[in-house]
Amino acid sequence: MIEHIVLFKMKQGVTEQQRTEFIEALKALRHNVPGILELTAGRNLNEERSQGYEIALLVRFGDKNSLDAYGPHPAHQDVVQKYVLPWCESVIVADYEA
């Protein structure tokens, strides 16, 4: 199993409504990209040590091929173009075999 973790630091001026919309778009990937076994997304509750990363995403894949297909998938790229690029200041990604 492959774990894909992403942390998002939002740009100044991104509203609470936009943050909520972004989280819902992330959650929708579960139903739009084949190969995802499990997906969760939400606000980071750890403000003390978050370094400004407000939103977290965890995606579980059955294998590396599914992870490799996720990045270029049109539904994923749509989220990147509509939300990540215009609204995120910084993104941290970690992938590992669980």
Secondary structure, 3 states (H helix, E strand, C coil): CEEEEEEEEECCCCCHHHHHHHHHHHHHHHHHCCCEEEEEEEECCCCCCCCCCCEEEEEEECCHHHHHHHCCCHHHHHHHHHHHHHHEEEEEEEEEEC
